[in-house]
Amino acid sequence: MQYSLPPSTRSLSGYSPQHFFSEVTLKILPVDQALAKADLRAPNLAALVPDVSSYTALLAQPEGVIEASDHGVRNRDRARADLVFSHFLDKAIETAADLAVTPEYSLPWDTLLTKLRAGARPAAGKLWALGCESLAFTELKAYQADLADIANIVFEDMVERPNRFLDPLVYVFLADSIAGAASKLVLLVQFKTHPMGDAYEIEHLHQGSTIYQFGGAGSLRLISLICSDAFAFTDADAVAVYQRSLILHIQLNPQPRQHQYRQYREKLFTYAGDETELICLNWAAGVCEWSNGKQKAWANPSGSAWYLRPKGFDAGDPMICHNHKRGLYYTWLNSSRAHALFINYLPGIYFIEATKVAHTGVPASVSRRAGPKLQQVFVWDTTTIALCGQAMASDGFAAILSQSGNAKSKLKRLYDANPVAAERALAVCAGKIGIGEWYKVHKLDSFRIETTEVIHRITFCQDTDADAADFRSGRLARCASLWQMLSDGNRRPPALADLEGGFSMDWRASHPHQNIISAGGKRATAIYLGEEADDAIVKRTATQMSENLRRTSASDDDSISSRQRLVVWFRRQGNLHRFKADRYIRFDDPRSTSDLDLTRQN
């Protein structure tokens, strides 16, 4: 949660992080120690057993209509929030999720307590990590007494402070008694430790001091940060927690990728090893805030994402396309050398199956930590008043597809079959290639994100950042122009005369450097570099693609044929040109050798 506007106009949508950095490390307390005073043991969580079995996570990304005041933050529509989150807890039980998570300030206390009173609870080995609405310390004490007959509510010792509210993360689980009695229902409450900005939280947040750690020793670890807790995350904290850890980061955040906010992730991924995973869970995009009787639209991205970098991660097209269809989108975080999978920005409940953060005592032949797989998305149906399964998520591509001009229908057909293939074909259209396997997703330019985490994906285009929008529009416009050139018989080179009979956009792993296929099944490579490419770029692009075609050809004849069907267009002062139009059709110089051979004369 980030705040910064002055008190007269204060709002949750602003923030001023620079005032709240601290060199004091987080106080991390093992759950065993927190429960000892209640004569209870920490649970053995299925998600933290370092074996080859998968675990499941149910992540809520709610629609955001909130109200904020000196008394805290909560849902504005109380009845709707009660229904949605009541169904979420039902779904956690129905799916037997090993981990169920809601973002900061989201789940109403009345909903949680009513469901627990009615008998709802996680099974043994399961964990609910619930970001609940704010409340006063006196209210929490009252809930502790009221629920004493069915549950132990445990939290750190605090001195009551009037006119202050708590920002709680409530862990719900079953714990065994040290004395050997029957297991008991536990609500372990962790409080936000660091406020943000100079509005409601800085003036009224009742800060906690402790972050709880599940697991350790022979198992994996789990800790959670509550939004601006991340600003106090030091290098020493990263060293202490990065190994064999699953880190939850729940938020209600208008700018989840702001630099000071995301740098804790950079710290964690600074260290060697691949046994660190982060689940960042924010509200859905487009939060609407009511404060002081005024309404304000945040226009925020969601930013909910799963970050990881296991050596066995499944970056194959079948897995990426499976996740894409349902609403989990792959990117490569280049600065951290990590995979970042973003959740669809729209509201929903996301049921994900994932491999463990680490394996211990597992044979190498089966120890493949492939990463998260989105199995089902549930959305709120106002007609049935229920959470219903969604067959396919809207990635926003349909809204911008027309920018590809007359290529629209062919591009859509390719996208429908494989959105990753569509982005590769578009990269060829724009000449955004290199030598070798440029088409691997961690190398493909539209899939790479830098520290800003602006998403340039073309077929996942919910990121409204201006740079992202310009990138997508530019790529599709380049495709539209190229299509016009290929459709014009006066502009097509003789080697592509067969396109007169019709052609489509295509990309196949067996022909990774070709993006066009004729009606007769002959493949070609067509590139349009626009007017901004200088002579060096034009030559480099043509040479690199020629070399790629040569290396992947089955024979000298195939090498010559594929390079004859390579065309690179560019413009100079509005005039269209082709790079060395006769380069591969001269009978005295068939060019079956590499264009990168420095002994040749060009």
N, C-alpha and C positions, 0 to 999 in steps of 0.2 A: 504494500500500500504506500503510495507516495503523495505527499502533500506539500504545497508551498505558497499558496496565495495568501495575501495579508488577511487578517481576521475579518475585515469589512466585506471582503469578497471571497472568502476562503472556500475551497472546493477540494474534493478528493483527487481531481484530475491534474493538479499541479504537483511539483515536487522540488526539493532543494537538497539533494543528497550530500553535497560537499560539506555541510555543517555537521555530519553525523558519523564520520569515519572514526574508527577506534583501533588502536593497536592492542587492545585487550582481547585475548582469545576467548572463544565461546566456552562457556561452562557446560561440558558434556557429561551427563550422569548416566551410567548403566541402569537400565530398567530394574534389574535385580535389586540395586540399592534403593531405588525409589519405592519399591514394593515391600521392602523388608519390614518397614514399620507396620505394615498391614498383614504381616505373617504370610506373604505370598511370594511365589517364584515368578520370574519372567517367563513368558510363554515360549515354546519352541515353534517358531513360525515356519510354515511350509515354504514361504517365499525365500527364506534365508537358509534353507538346507542346501549345501553346495553339491547337489547331485545332478544327474543328467535329466531328471524330470523337469518339465516346464511348470510355470506357475501362471496364475491369471490375475489380471488387475481390471477393476471396474472404475473408470475415471469419469466424474461428472464435470461437464463444462456448461454451466447453466446460463440461461438468458439473464441479462443484467439490467434490472430496474431496481435501483437501490435508493435508500435515503440515509443521509448522514447528518449528525448533529453532535452537540457536546456530549450526548448520552451514548454515542456509538454509531455503528453501521449495521444495517439490516436490510432485508428485502422489503420493498415498498408494498407489493401485493402479497399480503400475509396468507390469504387463502390459497392462492396459486402455489406459493412456495411450499406450503404444507403438503399439498397434493403431490407436487413433483418430487420432493425429497422423501416423502413417505413411500412413494413408488420406487425411488432409487434404493432405499434400504430393503424393500421387498426384493428388488432385482439382485441385490448383493447376496441375499440368501438363496434365491432361486438359481442363480448361476454358480453358487458355491465359490465365489471369487476369493482368492487367497488374500487379496489386497483391494480394499474399496476406499476411494479417495474423493473428497470434495474440496473445492478451493476455499481460500480465506473468506471469512465472514458470510458464508453461504447458507449453511444448514440451520434452520430455526431450532432453538432449544426445546420448545414445546413439542415439535415434531419428534425429535429424538427421544425425549422422555416418555412421550405417549407410546411410541413404538416399543421401547424397552419394557414398559409396563404391560404391554400386550403380549410380551414374550419374544419379540424379535431380538436376535443377538447373533453374532458371528459364531460359527462352529469352532471347535478346538483347532488351534494352528492357523486360524484366519485372523486378519487384522483390519479394522476399519480406522482410517485416519481422516477425521472429519473436521474440516474448517467450519466452525460454528459462528453464528452471529455473536456480536459483542454482548457483554453483560457486566454488571457490577460485581465486585468481590462478595458483597453481602448476598446477592442472588445465587452465586455459586455455592456459598456456604449453606444456603437454604436448600438447594437441590441436593447437596451432599447428605443432609439430614433426612430429607424427604425420601430419597432413594435407598437409604441405608438397608432396608429390608431385602433388597434384591441385588444391590451392587455396591462396590467400593469405589467412591470417587476420590482419586488421589491427585494431589497437586503440591507444588512447593509451598513452604511456609512464607506467608506474606503479611505485611502490616496493612490493615485496611486504610484506604485513602479515599476520602469523600470526593465526589464529583469526578471520579476517574472510572474508566471502563477497561475491561480486559479484551484482548484479541486472542481467542483460544483455539488451539488445535486439540481435538479430543480423540485420543486413541481408545478404541473399544475392543476388548478381547476377553477371553477366558483364561484365568490363571489358576494354577494349582496351589494349594495351601502347603506351606513348609511343614506343617504338622501332619500332613497326610489326609486332611479332610477333603471333602468334595470340592471340585473347582468352583471358582466364583467369577461372576461378571465384574469386570474392572473398567472404569473410565479414568484413564490417566490423562490429565489435562496439562498441556504445555502452552505457555503464554509467549506472545511476541516479546522479544527482548529489546528491540530497538525501534523507536518511532521514526517517522519520516516526514520531513517538511516542517512548516511552521503554522499548521492549522489544527484540525481536530486532534490528531494523535499527539503532536508535540505538546499540546496544552492539556490533553485529557487522558492519554493512554496510561494505564497502570501497567508498568513494564514488569515482565518476568526476568529471571536470571538464568534459567536452566533449560538445556536442550537434552532430551532423552535419547539414549541409544539402545536399540534392540539388537540382540545378537552379540557376536564377538567370540573370542577364543576359537572353538572348532566350527563355528557357523559364520555366515555372512553377517554384515551389519546393516542397519537401517537407521538413519536420522532424518529429521525434517527441519526445514527452515520456513519461517512464516514471512513471506514477502521481504520487507526491508531488513530482516535479520541478516540478509545477504551483504548489507553494507559493512557489517562488522566482521566479515569473514576474512581472516588474515592468512598469510602464507603458512603460519604455524598451524592454523586450523586445517588447511589443505593437507599438510603433511600428516596430521593426526587422523584424518578420516578418509583419505582417498582410496586406500587399499581395501578391496573386497567389500565395497560399500554401495548400497542403493540409497540415493539421496532424494527425498521428496522436497519439492519447493512449491508450496501453495501460495496463491497470490490473488489479490484484487488490484490489478495494476494497469493504469492507462498507457504506460510506455514500457513494456516488459523487456525491450532490447536496448534501453538506454545504457550508455557505456558503464557508468558506475554500478549499475544494477546487475549487469551480466558478467562482471569481471571475476566473480567468485568461480564461475565455470572455467574461465581461463586459468585460474590458479590451480584448480583440480586437475585439469588436463595438461598442466606443465610437466607433471611427473611421469616417469616411465611406467609402463604396465598398462594392461587393458581390463582391469577388474574394478572399474568405476562406472556407475550408470546414474543418470539424473533423470527424474521425471518432474518437469515443470508444468504445473497445472494452474491455469488462469481461468477467468470467466470467458464466455464467448465474446466475439467482437461486438462493438456497438453498444457498450454499456451506457445506460441513461441514469444520471444521478439527480436526485432531488435534494436540495440543500437550501435552508433558509427560505423555503417556499418557492424556490426557483428551480427550473429544470435545465439540465445541461447534458448534451450528447458528447460523449468522449471521443467518438470516431477512432476507437482503439483497435489495434490488431489483437487477436487472442494470444498468440505466442506460446500456447501450450505445446510442449515438445518432449521427445525422449532422446537423450544424448547418450551415446555409447561408442566404444571402439574395440570390440572383441575381434580377435584375428579370424574367427570363423563366421563373421557376420555374413548373412545371405544377401548379397547385392545383385542377385540374378533377376532378370526381367520378370519371371513368374511371381516371385515374392513381392517385388516392388509394385507390379501391376495389381496383384491381389490387394495389397494395402491401399493403393491409390483408389481403386474402385470403391472401397468402403469409407475412405476418409482419413488415411494416414499417409503423409507425403514425404518422400525421401529427398534429403539434401545432404551435401558434404560440407561440413564446417572446416574449411581449409586451414585456418589459423591454428586449430586444435587437433587437426588430423583425426576428426571424429565424425561419425554418422549422426545426423540430426533429423529426426522424423517428426514433422509438424502435424498436429491434429487439425482437421477442418475447423475453420473459424466459426462455424455455425453452432448453435446450442445442440447438445446431445449427450448421451451416456455411452461411453466407448469401452467395449469389452475386449481386452487384449490378452493374448497368450504370449508369454515371453520365456526365453531361456534364462537360466540363473546368471547372476553377476560373475560367479566363478564356480569352478568344479574342483573338488578334492577327491582323490582316490578313484577317479573315473578314467578308464582306459582311453588312451589317446585316439583310438579308432572311432570312438563314439562321442568324444568330448568336442562337440561343435556348438558353440554359443552363437546361434544364428540371429538372435535379436527378437524384437517384438513383431507379432503378427496380429493385425486387427481382425477379430473374428465376427463382431457384430456391433452395430450402432443402433441405439434406441433413441427415438425422438418423441416429443410430447405431442399427442394427438388430441386436439381440443374437442373433436367429435366424440371419441370414445372415452375421453378423460383417462388416458392410460399412456404408458410408454410402449411404443410399438417399434418393431424391428424395421430398419430401413435397408432396402436392397442396394441402393447406390447413393453415394454422397454427391452433392453438387460442388464441383471444383472451380466453377466460374469460367471455364474455357468456352462454353457455348456463347457467352456474352461478348467475347472478343473475336470469335472465329471469323466473322465477316471481314475483318481487317486483312485476311489473306486473299481477298478478291476472288477471282475465278478459280483459285485453287481450293476454295472452301470445301466443296463436297469431297474431293480426293483426300484432303488433309483430315477431314472428319472421319473418313473411313479408316485411315491409318490410326488415328487417335482411338477410335472405338476398339480396334484390335489390340493396340499397345501404345499407351500414351508416351512411354519412354522412346519407342521407335519414332514417334511423331517429332519429338524434340531433337532426336539425332538427325532426322531428315531435314529439319529446319536449320540445324547447325551447318549441314552441308550446303544448303541453299545460300547461307550467309558467308560461307568460307571460314567458319570458326572451327578449324581442324588443326591437327598437328601431325607429326610423324608417329606412326604406330597406332596404339590403341586409344586414340583420342576420344572414342565413343564410350569408354567405360564411365559409369556414372560419377565416379569421383574425379574424373577429368573433364567431363562435359561442362561447358561454361554455364549453361542455364541451371545446372544442378549445384554449382559451387556457391557457397555463401562465405562472406568474410566476417570479420569481427562485428560488423554492424548488423549482421543476420538479416539483411534485406533479401527477400526471396525472389529470384529471377525466373523461377520455374514458369514455363509458358502454359503448361496444361494444368497447373495449380496456380491460379492467378487471383487469389483473394487478398494478396498484399497490395495495399493502396499507396504505398510509398511511390513518390514521383519517379524515382530512378527505376524501380521495378516496372511501373507502367510503361515508361519510355522504352525499356529493354524489350518488353513483350511486343509493343506496337512496332518497334523498329524491325524485329525479327519477322513478324507477320507481313509487314509492308514489303520487306525484301523478297519474301516468298511470292507475294502478289505480283511484283514487278517481273520476277524471274518467269512466272507462269505466262505472262503476256509475251515475253521474248520467245519462249518455247512454242507458243501457239502461233507465232508469226512465221510463216514459211519463208519470208524474205530475210529473216534474221537467223534462222536455224542453220547451223553448219551442215554441209552435205552428209557428214557421217551420221547425222541424226534425222535424215530425211524420213525414216520410217515412223517418226512421231506424228507425221501427217495423218496416220491412221488412228490416232488417239494414244494417250499416255496417262499414267497415274504417278502419284508420289508413293514411294515405297522405301522401306529400310528392312534389311534382313541381316542377321549375324553372319550368314554365309557370304554376303556381299556388303560389308560394312561401309565401304567408301562410295557407294552408289545410291542415289536418292530418286532416280527416275526409272520407270519401266514402261516400255511401249506396249501397245495392245498385243503385239506379237511376242512379248515376253523377253525382249532384249533390253538390257540394263544400260544406264548411262549416268554420268555425273554432271550436274549443272550447278554452277555457282554464279552469284551476282554480288559483286563487292561494292556497288554503289560508286559515288563520286569521292567519298572521303578517303578511300584507299590510295596511297601513293604507289609509285612504280615498284618500290622495294616490296611492299606488302602484296601487290598483285603477283609479282614474280615468285615470292616465297610461297604464297598460297597455292599457285599452280604447280610449283615444283614439289611441294610436300604431298599434294594429292596425287600427282603423277607417281611419285615414289611409293605411296601407299598402294596404289593400284598395281604397280609392278610387283611389289612384295607378296601380294595376296593372289597373284595370277597363277593358274595351274601350268601354264606353258608360255613360251616366248610369243606364240601366236596370240594367245589370250591376253598377254601383257600389252601387245601392240594394239589389239582390238579395243581393250578397255580404255586405253589412253587416247585412242582416236575418238572415243565417245565421251571425252572430257571436254567441257566448254567452260571457260571462265570469262564472264562479262564484267566490264567496269565502265564508268563514264568519265569523260573529261570535258569540262565546260558544256555539259548537257548532251554531248554526243556519245553514243554507245560504241564501245570497242570490244573486240575479243582478243585475249592474250595469245599471241603467236598462233594464229588460226590454222596454219598448215604444219604445225610442229610435228605431228605424228602421221602425216599422210604423204610425206615425200618418199618416193620409191628409192632414192639414193641414200636415205638416212632414216631407216625404219625405227630407230630408237628402242631396241629391245633391252638396252642396258639402263642402269640407274641414271636419273637426271642429277643425282647428288655426286656422281663420279667426277672428282675435280680434275681428272686427266682429260676429260672431254672438252671440246671447244663448243660453246653455245652460240 
